[in-house]
Amino acid sequence: MAVDRIYTVRRDGERLDKIARAELGSERGGTLEAILDLNPGLAALGDTPPPGTKIRLPPRPTSTSVTTVPRIWGEQE
């Protein structure tokens, strides 16, 4: 997997899921797993890596499909 950029943890208490959401737009859909794959040993630091930790980030995911939510009540306009 390609590395897009490197993020440096700035302060105590920065959670990995919050970093993923802020930097990549989401912590879901395999984003956290991609970060952990790019950073061997990061999981051992827990969900709040210490300040100064460098984290390799994958490219920001692109949305190529539109999700349609079915309507339960009423007609679609």
C-alpha positions in Angstrom: 0.0 0.0 0.0 1.2 3.5 -0.8 2.1 6.1 1.7 0.6 9.5 1.0 2.1 11.5 3.9 3.4 11.2 7.5 1.4 12.5 10.5 3.2 13.4 13.7 1.3 13.0 17.0 1.3 16.4 18.6 -0.1 15.9 22.1 -1.1 13.3 24.7 -4.4 11.6 24.2 -4.7 11.8 20.4 -6.6 8.7 19.5 -5.9 6.8 16.3 -9.5 6.8 15.2 -9.7 10.6 15.6 -6.5 11.0 13.6 -7.9 8.8 10.8 -11.2 10.8 10.8 -9.4 14.2 10.7 -6.7 13.2 8.2 -8.5 10.7 6.0 -12.1 11.7 6.4 -13.2 8.5 8.1 -12.1 5.9 10.6 -14.3 3.2 9.0 -14.2 1.1 5.9 -10.7 -0.4 6.5 -9.0 3.0 7.1 -7.7 2.1 10.6 -6.6 -1.3 9.3 -4.7 0.4 6.4 -2.9 2.7 8.9 -1.9 -0.2 11.0 -0.7 -2.2 8.0 1.5 0.8 7.0 2.9 1.1 10.5 4.2 -2.1 12.0 4.3 -1.8 15.8 1.8 1.0 16.0 -0.9 -1.3 17.4 1.4 -2.1 20.3 1.3 1.6 21.4 -2.4 1.4 22.0 -5.1 3.7 20.7 -3.3 6.8 21.9 0.3 6.9 20.6 2.7 9.1 22.5 3.6 12.6 21.2 6.2 12.5 18.5 5.1 9.2 17.0 5.3 9.4 13.2 2.3 7.7 11.5 2.4 6.8 7.8 -1.0 7.6 6.2 -2.5 6.0 3.1 -4.0 8.1 0.4 -7.4 9.6 1.3 -10.2 7.3 0.1 -12.2 8.5 -2.9 -15.9 8.0 -3.2 -16.7 6.5 -6.6 -20.1 5.2 -5.9 -23.3 6.8 -4.6 -25.2 4.9 -1.9 -28.9 4.9 -2.3 -31.0 4.5 0.8 -34.4 2.9 0.2 -37.4 4.8 1.5 -39.7 3.0 3.8 -42.6 5.5 3.8 -44.1 7.5 1.0 -43.2 8.0 -2.6 -39.8 9.1 -3.7 -39.9 12.5 -5.5 
